[in-house]
Amino acid sequence: MNAHLIIPKPGKENRKTGRMPVAYVARESCPTTCALQGNGCYAESYPVRAHWDKVSLGLVGTPWSRFCLQIALHLDRNQIWRYGVAGDLPGPGEFIDRKDLDLHTIANMGRPVIAYTHKPVLDREGPAIAAHNRRAIAEAIEDGFLINLSANNPTHADELAGLHLAPVVSLLPEAYARRHKSLGGGKKEWAETIGEYRDRTAHLSKYTLAGRRIAVCPATYSDATCATCRACAHSRNGTIIGFPAHGTAKQKVEAVAARDVPAGTSWAFKTHRTMAQVMAGEHAAAADKVA
């Protein structure tokens, strides 16, 4: 399996991750069961896809063993970094290659890392592969390589958190994000003040159906980056970090975030408005501004 470690030069940091090394992993690592595959995954949109394609084709990057050696030798001992900007844990499709993950965990040497996985861990996704993957993830975390389990929506997040295996993150509807205007070239400006954002989202539930707290990713409402936030690099006592739908295919991602919710009902929150109610409210607010 091919992977590519990128250590940005000063002034060349990614606007989302900030000043930290990042890694891409070949497309073959992604499970075919991932709800975002071909359905709004940000890594399938440019410019991320352009580089991911090159890594997947072996045009850039190195074989897995050499990639692990680079991690061990070229990252400072306490350097935080982002694993898998595109791609998943080593192993084809749904399967986690425990030997390769062990090699990577050893190379990481306990460094703080931001890593996510969509590999199946629930028995309903296949008990044998789920049990195998849970063991691999548990061993990696115990040995100092933290992994976040990625959920499609808060209901799914409750399932994953119920495993007591690893920290959990989840997709959220776009309504949770602060509104902004694109300036092109990856730049943006906020279209509402932080006060307006807080007022608009005050009614949105911050808890899952099982009562777990949801903390919205600060990069979606402030100028924070992964490097300045670092929350995903730590255990969180059950708190779910939520990522509102975003990117060029955010409508598809929004659908994934509400996929398991019956039509006409809430997004699996106790005090959440339905999507129809949110849209009606936004249309009414726009009409009031015109008037």
LINZI-V303706 format. One record per backbone hydrogen bond with DSSP energy under -0.5 kcal/mol. CO is the residue of the C=O (numbers start at 1). NH is the residue of the N-H. E is the energy in kcal/mol with one decimal. If there is no record, write none. Layout:
co=CO nh=NH e=E
co=CO nh=NH e=E
This chain:
co=1 nh=64 e=-1.3
co=2 nh=26 e=-2.5
co=3 nh=62 e=-3.0
co=4 nh=24 e=-2.2
co=6 nh=8 e=-0.7
co=6 nh=22 e=-2.4
co=9 nh=12 e=-2.6
co=14 nh=18 e=-2.4
co=16 nh=226 e=-2.0
co=17 nh=227 e=-1.7
co=18 nh=14 e=-0.9
co=18 nh=20 e=-1.8
co=21 nh=82 e=-2.6
co=22 nh=6 e=-3.3
co=23 nh=85 e=-2.7
co=23 nh=86 e=-0.5
co=24 nh=4 e=-2.6
co=26 nh=29 e=-2.1
co=27 nh=30 e=-2.1
co=28 nh=93 e=-2.7
co=31 nh=34 e=-1.5
co=34 nh=37 e=-1.3
co=36 nh=39 e=-2.7
co=36 nh=41 e=-1.6
co=41 nh=44 e=-1.7
co=42 nh=45 e=-1.6
co=45 nh=49 e=-2.1
co=47 nh=51 e=-1.2
co=48 nh=52 e=-2.5
co=49 nh=53 e=-2.8
co=50 nh=54 e=-1.1
co=51 nh=55 e=-2.1
co=52 nh=56 e=-2.7
co=53 nh=57 e=-1.9
co=54 nh=59 e=-2.5
co=54 nh=60 e=-1.1
co=55 nh=58 e=-1.1
co=62 nh=3 e=-2.4
co=63 nh=67 e=-2.3
co=64 nh=68 e=-2.4
co=65 nh=69 e=-1.6
co=66 nh=70 e=-2.2
co=67 nh=71 e=-1.9
co=68 nh=72 e=-2.1
co=69 nh=73 e=-2.2
co=70 nh=74 e=-2.9
co=71 nh=75 e=-1.0
co=76 nh=79 e=-1.8
co=80 nh=21 e=-0.5
co=81 nh=83 e=-0.6
co=81 nh=114 e=-2.5
co=82 nh=23 e=-1.8
co=86 nh=25 e=-2.8
co=90 nh=97 e=-2.6
co=92 nh=95 e=-1.8
co=95 nh=97 e=-0.6
co=96 nh=98 e=-1.1
co=97 nh=101 e=-2.6
co=98 nh=102 e=-2.6
co=99 nh=103 e=-2.1
co=100 nh=104 e=-2.1
co=101 nh=105 e=-2.6
co=102 nh=106 e=-2.4
co=103 nh=107 e=-2.0
co=104 nh=108 e=-2.1
co=105 nh=109 e=-1.2
co=105 nh=110 e=-0.5
co=108 nh=111 e=-1.6
co=112 nh=81 e=-1.2
co=113 nh=115 e=-0.6
co=114 nh=83 e=-2.0
co=115 nh=148 e=-2.5
co=117 nh=150 e=-2.5
co=122 nh=125 e=-2.2
co=123 nh=126 e=-2.0
co=126 nh=130 e=-2.6
co=127 nh=131 e=-2.2
co=128 nh=132 e=-2.1
co=129 nh=133 e=-2.5
co=130 nh=134 e=-2.5
co=131 nh=135 e=-2.0
co=132 nh=136 e=-2.0
co=133 nh=137 e=-2.6
co=134 nh=138 e=-2.7
co=135 nh=139 e=-2.2
co=136 nh=140 e=-2.0
co=137 nh=141 e=-2.5
co=138 nh=142 e=-2.3
co=139 nh=143 e=-1.6
co=140 nh=145 e=-2.9
co=141 nh=144 e=-1.7
co=144 nh=146 e=-0.7
co=148 nh=117 e=-1.9
co=149 nh=151 e=-0.5
co=149 nh=169 e=-2.6
co=151 nh=171 e=-1.3
co=153 nh=157 e=-2.3
co=154 nh=158 e=-1.9
co=155 nh=159 e=-1.4
co=156 nh=160 e=-2.3
co=157 nh=161 e=-3.0
co=158 nh=162 e=-1.8
co=160 nh=163 e=-1.5
co=160 nh=165 e=-0.5
co=161 nh=164 e=-1.6
co=167 nh=149 e=-2.9
co=168 nh=241 e=-1.5
co=169 nh=151 e=-2.6
co=170 nh=243 e=-3.1
co=172 nh=245 e=-1.9
co=173 nh=176 e=-1.7
co=174 nh=177 e=-2.4
co=179 nh=191 e=-2.3
co=179 nh=192 e=-0.8
co=181 nh=189 e=-2.3
co=184 nh=187 e=-1.7
co=187 nh=183 e=-2.8
co=187 nh=184 e=-0.7
co=189 nh=181 e=-3.4
co=193 nh=197 e=-2.6
co=194 nh=198 e=-2.3
co=195 nh=199 e=-2.3
co=196 nh=200 e=-2.6
co=197 nh=201 e=-2.0
co=198 nh=202 e=-0.6
co=199 nh=202 e=-0.7
co=201 nh=204 e=-1.3
co=206 nh=214 e=-3.5
co=208 nh=211 e=-1.8
co=212 nh=208 e=-2.5
co=213 nh=215 e=-0.5
co=213 nh=240 e=-3.3
co=214 nh=216 e=-0.6
co=215 nh=242 e=-2.2
co=217 nh=220 e=-1.9
co=218 nh=221 e=-1.4
co=218 nh=222 e=-1.5
co=218 nh=224 e=-0.5
co=220 nh=178 e=-2.1
co=225 nh=229 e=-2.4
co=226 nh=230 e=-1.6
co=230 nh=233 e=-1.8
co=231 nh=234 e=-1.6
co=236 nh=239 e=-1.9
co=239 nh=241 e=-0.5
co=240 nh=215 e=-2.9
co=240 nh=242 e=-0.5
co=241 nh=170 e=-2.5
co=242 nh=217 e=-2.9
co=242 nh=244 e=-0.6
co=243 nh=172 e=-2.0
co=247 nh=250 e=-1.4
co=249 nh=252 e=-0.7
co=249 nh=253 e=-1.8
co=250 nh=254 e=-2.7
co=251 nh=255 e=-1.6
co=252 nh=256 e=-1.7
co=253 nh=257 e=-2.4
co=254 nh=258 e=-0.9
co=256 nh=259 e=-1.5
co=258 nh=261 e=-1.8
co=260 nh=262 e=-0.5
co=262 nh=265 e=-1.9
co=266 nh=268 e=-0.8
co=269 nh=272 e=-0.7
co=273 nh=267 e=-0.5
co=274 nh=278 e=-2.2
co=275 nh=279 e=-2.6
co=276 nh=280 e=-2.4
co=277 nh=281 e=-2.4
co=278 nh=282 e=-2.3
co=279 nh=283 e=-2.4
co=280 nh=284 e=-2.3
co=281 nh=285 e=-2.3
co=282 nh=286 e=-2.2
co=283 nh=287 e=-2.2
co=284 nh=288 e=-2.2
co=285 nh=289 e=-1.8
co=286 nh=290 e=-1.8
co=287 nh=291 e=-2.4
